[in-house]
């Protein structure tokens, strides 16, 4: 299959790499090794070979490998104007029959990590790649016909692809990334590409309330193997367990292997991550929560949250559902900061319902306030992206953990 991939690309005299980030550099390294006779054109405003007119280079390449981080909508570029593809599309085209692909607004990284561990524990050769941080083109030399490829796929990676994985999983679907797409429907359609190009031999597992025309719906399933959400090493959402139980039946994986894998699983950083207990108060880092639904789910899982810290970058997401949830919840202290924090504070202030509201200038002030008021659980679950103040949710979560660890115990 690697030979077919190389042959597929050798027909182009020149290939442009549009965006020289993680995936762009991965493709460049691949091209240097396997496509020595092809002209490689780097198209990135931050690259030394480009100037302010870097977009004009798009017309110089026969094929353009676009990085997922680039929004054509924001640049005013029509996808049909050039011969675009991506490393994701190329990889799906040549390896689809070996791929278990996972997408969804939330829960992707946790699910692919558990699936990967599950396959390994079942004695099946497997690799993990994709949006979780491992470019697909970095693992090409590790693949043979028996390798199971577990792949996390973001909406940005799936947008415009014409191939779908053999086993496709859609965890959930909520309003997100409105700063990248022309509208919410385009975001949804990008997610649907996880299954829209499958054939009758492929498998689609989804966890949505509404019924899809094909595939397995696990939304209302009762867990056959009930497991406490709060395991020894962290928390796993019920919806994730529902999908896994469907998957082990399809892959014919032994139940005991599944249960051992779940019980040994350690929560990924920034996903309901236990940080520290100080004076009987547990501090939980859920910086991955960039939408209201994720924060609501986190509160419901933990149950005993008495202090919630939230706020971040305003991308036009509707927070009415979260405001109503907070008003009716048992959370006593709500600490808010940043742009969305101000908006939610104003909405909650109209009807406090005996809650203590605190509007702070930054995360450091939020953690100090939480230390002074909380009695059981401090949950940092922002319900918003971090891009106005942080590089990403990981940097934001790391700051929260650092601030907590510097509190006086």
matplotlib code that plots the C-alpha trace (Angstrom):
import matplotlib.pyplot as plt

x = [0.0, 2.9, 4.0, 0.5, 0.6, 4.0, 2.9, -0.3, 1.8, 4.6, 2.2, 2.5, 5.5, 5.0, 3.3, 2.5, 2.5, -0.1, 0.7, 4.1, 2.9, 3.0, 1.3, 3.0, 6.4, 5.5, 4.5, 7.7, 9.9, 7.9, 8.5, 12.2, 12.6, 10.0, 9.5, 13.0, 12.1, 9.0, 9.3, 8.0, 6.6, 6.1, 3.2, 3.2, 3.4, 5.8, 8.2, 11.5, 10.8, 7.6, 6.7, 3.4, 2.3, 2.7, -0.9, 0.2, 2.2, -1.0, -1.2, 2.3, 1.6, -0.1, -1.4, -1.7, -1.5, -3.5, -2.9, -6.1, -5.4, -5.9, -9.5, -10.1, -13.3, -11.4, -8.9, -11.7, -10.4, -12.8, -11.8, -12.6, -10.2, -7.2, -6.3, -6.4, -5.9, -4.6, -2.5, -5.7, -7.4, -4.3, -4.0, -7.7, -7.6, -4.8, -5.3, -9.1, -9.7, -7.3, -8.6, -10.8, -11.5, -13.0, -14.5, -16.9, -17.0, -15.7, -14.3, -12.1, -8.7, -9.8, -11.7, -8.9, -6.4, -8.6, -9.2, -5.5, -4.7, -7.6, -6.3, -2.7, -4.0, -6.0, -2.7, -3.6, -0.9, -2.0, -0.8, -2.3, -2.2, -4.1, -5.3, -4.1, -0.6, 0.9, 0.8, -0.4, 2.6, 5.0, 3.8, 3.8, 6.9, 5.4, 2.4, 1.8, -1.4, -2.2, -1.9, -5.0, -4.8, -6.6, -7.0, -8.4, -10.0, -10.9, -13.5, -10.7, -9.1, -12.3, -13.5, -13.6, -12.2, -13.6, -12.8, -14.0, -12.5, -13.7, -14.9, -16.1, -17.1, -19.0, -19.0, -21.2, -22.0, -22.3, -21.9, -18.2, -15.5, -17.8, -14.6, -13.4, -16.4, -18.8, -21.7, -22.6, -23.9, -20.5, -19.0, -21.6, -21.0, -17.3, -17.9, -20.3, -17.4, -16.3, -19.0, -20.5, -18.0, -18.4, -19.6, -22.0, -19.1, -18.0, -19.2, -20.5, -21.0, -22.6, -23.9, -26.5, -30.1, -31.3, -31.3, -28.9, -29.7, -26.8, -24.8, -25.2, -26.8, -25.7, -27.3, -29.9, -27.9, -27.8, -24.2, -23.9, -20.8, -21.6, -18.4, -18.2, -17.3, -14.7, -12.1, -8.9, -7.0, -9.7, -13.1, -14.6, -17.9, -20.8, -21.1, -17.5, -18.2, -21.3, -19.3, -16.6, -19.0, -20.4, -16.9, -15.6, -18.6, -17.8, -14.1, -14.8, -12.5, -12.7, -14.7, -12.0, -9.5, -11.9, -12.6, -8.8, -8.1, -10.8, -9.7, -6.0, -6.8, -5.3, -7.2, -5.5, -4.2, -6.8, -9.8, -11.4, -7.8, -7.4, -4.7, -4.4, -6.4, -5.8, -7.6, -10.1, -10.9, -10.2, -9.0, -10.0, -8.6, -11.0, -9.4, -10.4, -14.0, -14.3, -18.1, -21.0, -22.1, -18.7, -18.9, -22.4, -21.3, -18.3, -20.5, -22.9, -20.2, -18.5, -21.8, -20.4, -18.9, -19.4, -17.0, -16.8, -14.3, -15.2, -14.6, -12.6, -12.6, -16.0, -16.6, -20.3, -21.4, -24.9, -24.6, -28.3, -28.3, -25.3, -26.8, -30.1, -28.1, -26.0, -29.1, -30.7, -27.6, -26.3, -23.1, -22.6, -19.7, -19.3, -16.1, -15.8, -13.1, -12.3, -14.7, -17.4, -17.0, -18.2, -21.2, -22.2, -21.7, -24.1, -26.7, -26.5, -26.5, -30.1, -31.2, -28.6, -30.8, -28.6, -25.4, -22.1, -20.8, -17.3, -15.9, -12.1, -9.5, -7.5, -7.1, -4.7, -7.3, -9.9, -7.8, -7.1, -10.8, -11.7, -9.1, -10.9, -14.5, -14.6, -15.4, -15.5, -14.6, -13.1, -13.8, -11.9, -14.1, -14.0, -16.8, -14.9, -11.7, -8.5, -7.2, -7.7, -5.3, -3.5, -1.9, -4.2, -6.3, -3.1, -1.2, -4.3, -4.7, -1.0, -1.3, -4.3, -2.3, 0.7, -1.4, -3.1, 0.2, 1.5, -1.4, -0.6, -1.5]
y = [0.0, 2.3, 1.7, 2.6, 5.8, 6.7, 5.9, 8.0, 11.0, 10.5, 11.6, 15.2, 17.2, 19.6, 19.3, 22.2, 21.9, 24.5, 25.0, 23.9, 22.7, 19.2, 17.5, 19.7, 18.8, 15.2, 15.2, 17.1, 14.4, 11.7, 13.6, 14.0, 10.3, 8.8, 11.6, 12.8, 13.9, 15.9, 19.7, 20.5, 24.0, 25.2, 27.7, 29.2, 32.8, 32.0, 30.0, 31.5, 30.8, 32.8, 36.5, 38.4, 37.2, 33.5, 32.6, 33.2, 30.0, 28.0, 28.4, 26.9, 23.4, 20.6, 19.1, 20.9, 19.1, 21.4, 21.3, 21.0, 24.1, 26.4, 27.6, 28.2, 30.0, 32.6, 33.1, 33.5, 30.6, 28.2, 24.6, 23.9, 26.6, 24.4, 20.7, 20.3, 17.1, 16.3, 13.7, 12.5, 12.0, 10.3, 8.0, 7.1, 6.3, 3.8, 2.3, 2.6, -1.1, -1.2, 2.0, 2.4, 6.1, 8.2, 11.6, 13.7, 17.1, 15.6, 12.3, 11.4, 11.2, 9.2, 6.7, 6.2, 5.7, 3.0, 1.3, 1.2, -0.3, -2.7, -4.0, -4.4, -6.3, -8.6, -9.4, -7.6, -5.5, -1.9, 1.7, 5.0, 8.2, 11.3, 14.3, 12.9, 14.2, 11.5, 12.4, 9.5, 9.8, 9.3, 5.7, 4.5, 2.4, 0.6, -0.7, -4.1, -5.7, -7.0, -3.7, -2.2, 1.5, 3.5, 7.1, 10.2, 12.5, 16.1, 17.9, 20.0, 16.8, 15.3, 18.4, 17.7, 14.1, 11.6, 8.4, 7.0, 4.4, 0.8, 1.2, 4.7, 6.0, 9.3, 10.0, 13.0, 16.3, 19.7, 23.3, 24.0, 25.7, 28.4, 30.5, 28.1, 27.2, 29.3, 27.9, 25.1, 22.9, 22.8, 21.7, 18.9, 17.8, 17.6, 15.2, 13.2, 12.4, 9.8, 7.6, 9.2, 7.4, 4.0, 0.9, -1.9, -3.9, -1.1, -0.4, 2.8, 3.3, 6.5, 7.9, 10.5, 10.9, 11.2, 8.1, 7.9, 6.0, 3.5, 2.0, 1.1, 3.6, 3.0, 6.1, 4.3, 1.2, 0.0, -1.0, -4.8, -4.5, -1.7, 0.1, 2.9, 6.1, 7.0, 4.3, 4.0, 6.2, 8.7, 9.1, 7.6, 8.9, 6.4, 7.2, 6.1, 2.8, 2.2, 2.6, 0.3, -2.4, -2.3, -2.3, -5.3, -7.3, -6.4, -7.1, -10.3, -9.2, -11.1, -9.5, -10.0, -8.2, -5.3, -5.0, -5.2, -2.5, -0.2, -0.7, 0.0, 3.1, 6.4, 9.6, 11.7, 15.1, 17.9, 15.5, 15.3, 15.0, 14.8, 17.3, 17.4, 17.3, 20.2, 20.4, 17.8, 19.6, 17.9, 20.0, 18.6, 19.9, 19.6, 22.2, 20.2, 21.3, 24.0, 23.9, 24.1, 20.5, 19.2, 21.3, 20.1, 16.5, 17.0, 18.3, 15.5, 12.9, 14.3, 15.0, 16.8, 19.9, 22.9, 25.2, 25.7, 27.8, 28.7, 31.2, 31.8, 32.9, 34.0, 32.3, 32.9, 29.7, 29.8, 29.6, 29.7, 25.9, 26.2, 29.2, 27.4, 24.3, 26.3, 28.1, 24.7, 22.9, 22.4, 24.3, 26.9, 28.9, 29.9, 31.6, 33.3, 35.0, 36.1, 37.0, 34.3, 34.4, 38.0, 37.1, 34.1, 36.2, 38.9, 36.2, 34.5, 37.7, 38.4, 35.3, 34.2, 31.6, 31.9, 31.2, 33.0, 34.5, 35.8, 37.6, 37.5, 39.1, 35.9, 32.2, 32.9, 34.9, 32.2, 29.5, 31.7, 32.4, 28.7, 27.9, 30.3, 29.2, 25.5, 22.7, 19.6, 19.7, 22.5, 21.8, 23.8, 23.2, 26.4, 25.7, 27.8, 27.8, 29.3, 31.1, 34.6, 34.1, 30.8, 28.9, 25.9, 24.1, 22.2, 25.3, 26.6, 23.3, 23.2, 26.7, 25.6, 22.6, 24.7, 27.2, 24.5, 22.9, 26.2, 26.7, 26.3, 22.8]
z = [0.0, 0.6, -3.0, -4.2, -2.2, -3.7, -7.2, -6.7, -5.8, -8.4, -11.2, -10.1, -11.2, -8.3, -4.9, -2.6, 1.1, 2.3, 6.0, 7.4, 10.8, 12.2, 9.3, 6.7, 8.1, 8.2, 4.5, 3.7, 5.4, 3.5, 0.2, 0.8, 1.2, -1.3, -3.9, -4.7, -8.3, -7.3, -6.8, -3.3, -2.8, 0.7, 1.1, 4.6, 5.6, 8.4, 6.3, 5.2, 1.6, 1.6, 1.7, 2.2, -1.2, -0.3, -1.4, -5.1, -4.8, -4.8, -8.5, -9.0, -7.7, -9.5, -6.2, -2.9, 0.4, 2.8, 6.6, 8.7, 10.7, 7.6, 7.2, 3.5, 4.4, 6.5, 3.6, 1.1, -1.0, -2.9, -2.4, -6.0, -7.2, -6.8, -6.7, -2.9, -0.9, 2.6, 4.4, 5.9, 2.6, 1.1, 4.1, 4.1, 0.4, 0.7, 4.2, 4.8, 5.3, 8.3, 10.0, 13.0, 12.8, 15.6, 15.4, 17.5, 19.2, 22.4, 23.7, 20.7, 22.3, 25.3, 23.1, 20.6, 23.4, 25.1, 21.7, 21.0, 24.5, 24.1, 20.7, 22.1, 25.2, 22.9, 21.1, 17.9, 16.2, 16.3, 15.9, 17.0, 14.9, 13.7, 15.6, 18.9, 17.9, 15.8, 12.0, 9.9, 7.5, 10.5, 11.0, 7.3, 7.7, 10.7, 8.8, 7.2, 6.1, 9.6, 11.4, 13.0, 12.6, 15.3, 14.1, 15.8, 13.2, 13.7, 11.7, 10.1, 8.9, 7.6, 5.7, 2.0, 2.2, -0.2, 1.7, 5.0, 7.4, 7.5, 11.1, 11.7, 15.1, 15.8, 19.6, 19.7, 17.9, 19.5, 18.4, 18.0, 15.8, 14.5, 14.0, 11.3, 9.2, 7.2, 9.3, 11.7, 8.9, 7.2, 10.6, 10.8, 7.3, 7.9, 10.8, 8.6, 6.3, 8.8, 7.4, 4.3, 1.9, 3.4, 1.5, 2.5, 4.1, 6.4, 10.0, 11.5, 15.2, 16.5, 19.7, 18.7, 19.7, 16.2, 14.0, 11.0, 7.9, 8.4, 11.2, 14.8, 17.3, 20.9, 22.4, 24.6, 25.3, 28.9, 29.8, 29.8, 32.0, 34.5, 35.6, 38.1, 36.2, 38.8, 38.4, 40.2, 37.7, 36.7, 35.0, 31.9, 30.4, 30.1, 26.4, 25.9, 27.6, 25.5, 22.3, 23.5, 24.4, 20.9, 19.4, 21.4, 20.2, 16.5, 17.0, 19.0, 21.9, 25.1, 27.9, 30.5, 28.3, 27.9, 31.7, 32.5, 30.0, 31.3, 35.0, 34.1, 32.0, 33.2, 32.4, 29.7, 30.8, 31.0, 30.8, 34.2, 35.5, 39.3, 40.2, 44.0, 47.3, 49.7, 53.1, 51.9, 48.7, 45.3, 42.4, 38.9, 35.6, 32.7, 30.4, 27.4, 28.0, 25.3, 24.9, 27.3, 26.9, 28.0, 31.2, 32.0, 31.5, 33.8, 36.6, 36.2, 36.3, 39.4, 41.2, 44.3, 42.6, 44.9, 43.0, 39.3, 37.4, 33.8, 31.0, 27.9, 24.3, 22.8, 19.5, 19.3, 21.0, 22.7, 26.5, 27.4, 28.1, 30.4, 32.3, 32.9, 34.1, 36.5, 37.9, 38.7, 39.8, 43.4, 42.7, 45.4, 44.0, 40.4, 39.5, 36.1, 34.0, 30.5, 27.7, 28.1, 31.8, 31.8, 29.6, 31.8, 34.9, 33.6, 32.6, 36.0, 38.0, 36.9, 38.9, 41.3, 43.1, 46.3, 44.4, 45.0, 41.8, 41.5, 38.4, 38.3, 36.1, 35.3, 36.1, 39.0, 40.8, 40.1, 41.8, 44.8, 45.2, 44.9, 47.6, 49.9, 49.3, 48.3, 50.7, 48.4, 44.7, 42.6, 38.9, 36.2, 33.2, 31.1, 28.5, 26.1, 23.9, 25.2, 22.1, 23.4, 26.4, 25.8, 22.9, 23.5, 26.1, 27.2, 28.1, 30.0, 31.8, 32.7, 34.2, 36.3, 37.6, 38.4, 40.3, 42.3, 43.2, 44.4, 46.9, 50.6, 51.6]

ax = plt.figure().add_subplot(projection="3d")
ax.plot(x, y, z, "-o")
ax.set_aspect("equal")
plt.show()
